Amino acid sequence: MTAIVNVSLKAGVLDSQGKAVHHALDSLHFNGVADVRVGKQIILKLNETDKTKAMADVKQMCEDLLANTVIEDYEIELV
């Protein structure tokens, strides 16, 4: 089983990297972009076959290590 974890800054947290990308896109004349937020994606190959257990394990991984839950949100997808 594979877990895909998408981590992004919470709404209201300044995304300086996103602002830099947005500015660069403007400089390249891509003027149709209203805003940019940059995040990260973590792909985990799991040995677990029980989806409920896998989801609980990955959630704990996010809470303990993969995301800074003070300023970041995360979404988990099991495939």
The 8 nearest C-alpha neighbors of each residue, nearest first, counted from 0:
[[1, 45, 78, 44, 48, 46, 47, 2],
 [2, 0, 44, 78, 43, 45, 77, 3],
 [1, 3, 77, 43, 76, 42, 78, 4],
 [2, 4, 42, 76, 75, 41, 77, 43],
 [3, 5, 75, 41, 74, 40, 42, 2],
 [4, 6, 40, 74, 73, 39, 41, 3],
 [5, 7, 73, 39, 38, 72, 40, 4],
 [8, 6, 38, 71, 72, 73, 9, 39],
 [7, 9, 71, 70, 72, 12, 10, 38],
 [8, 10, 71, 70, 72, 12, 11, 7],
 [11, 9, 12, 8, 13, 71, 70, 72],
 [10, 12, 9, 13, 8, 14, 70, 71],
 [13, 11, 10, 9, 8, 14, 70, 71],
 [14, 12, 15, 11, 8, 10, 18, 17],
 [13, 15, 17, 16, 12, 18, 36, 8],
 [14, 16, 18, 17, 13, 19, 20, 36],
 [17, 15, 19, 18, 14, 20, 37, 36],
 [16, 18, 36, 35, 20, 37, 14, 15],
 [17, 19, 15, 21, 16, 20, 22, 14],
 [20, 18, 16, 22, 21, 17, 23, 15],
 [21, 19, 23, 17, 22, 18, 24, 16],
 [20, 22, 18, 24, 19, 23, 35, 17],
 [21, 23, 25, 19, 20, 24, 18, 26],
 [24, 22, 26, 20, 25, 21, 19, 27],
 [25, 23, 27, 21, 29, 26, 22, 20],
 [24, 26, 28, 22, 29, 27, 23, 30],
 [27, 25, 23, 24, 28, 22, 29, 30],
 [26, 28, 24, 25, 29, 23, 30, 22],
 [29, 27, 25, 26, 30, 24, 31, 23],
 [30, 28, 25, 24, 27, 31, 32, 26],
 [29, 31, 28, 25, 32, 24, 33, 27],
 [30, 32, 29, 33, 25, 28, 24, 34],
 [31, 33, 30, 34, 29, 21, 35, 24],
 [34, 32, 31, 35, 30, 21, 25, 29],
 [35, 33, 32, 21, 36, 18, 17, 31],
 [36, 34, 17, 21, 18, 37, 20, 33],
 [35, 37, 17, 14, 38, 34, 18, 16],
 [38, 36, 17, 16, 35, 7, 39, 14],
 [39, 37, 7, 6, 36, 8, 40, 5],
 [38, 40, 6, 5, 7, 41, 37, 4],
 [39, 41, 5, 4, 6, 42, 3, 38],
 [40, 42, 4, 3, 43, 5, 39, 6],
 [43, 41, 3, 2, 4, 40, 44, 1],
 [42, 44, 2, 1, 45, 3, 41, 4],
 [45, 43, 1, 0, 2, 42, 46, 3],
 [46, 44, 0, 47, 1, 43, 2, 53],
 [45, 47, 48, 0, 44, 1, 53, 49],
 [46, 48, 45, 49, 53, 0, 52, 50],
 [49, 47, 50, 46, 0, 53, 45, 52],
 [48, 50, 52, 51, 47, 53, 54, 0],
 [51, 49, 53, 52, 54, 48, 47, 77],
 [50, 52, 54, 53, 49, 55, 56, 48],
 [53, 51, 55, 49, 54, 50, 56, 47],
 [54, 52, 50, 56, 55, 51, 47, 49],
 [53, 55, 57, 51, 56, 52, 50, 58],
 [54, 56, 52, 58, 53, 57, 59, 51],
 [57, 55, 53, 59, 58, 54, 52, 60],
 [58, 56, 60, 54, 59, 55, 53, 61],
 [57, 59, 61, 55, 60, 56, 54, 62],
 [58, 60, 62, 56, 57, 61, 63, 55],
 [61, 59, 57, 63, 58, 62, 64, 65],
 [62, 60, 65, 58, 66, 59, 64, 63],
 [61, 63, 59, 60, 64, 66, 58, 68],
 [64, 62, 60, 61, 59, 65, 66, 67],
 [65, 63, 61, 60, 66, 62, 67, 59],
 [64, 66, 61, 60, 63, 62, 67, 6],
 [67, 65, 61, 68, 64, 71, 62, 6],
 [66, 68, 71, 69, 70, 65, 64, 62],
 [67, 69, 71, 70, 66, 72, 62, 73],
 [68, 70, 67, 71, 72, 9, 66, 8],
 [69, 71, 68, 9, 8, 67, 12, 72],
 [72, 70, 8, 68, 9, 67, 7, 69],
 [73, 71, 7, 9, 6, 8, 68, 74],
 [74, 72, 6, 5, 7, 4, 71, 75],
 [73, 75, 5, 4, 6, 76, 72, 3],
 [76, 74, 4, 3, 5, 77, 2, 73],
 [75, 77, 3, 2, 78, 4, 74, 1],
 [78, 76, 2, 1, 3, 75, 0, 54],
 [77, 1, 0, 2, 76, 3, 50, 44]]
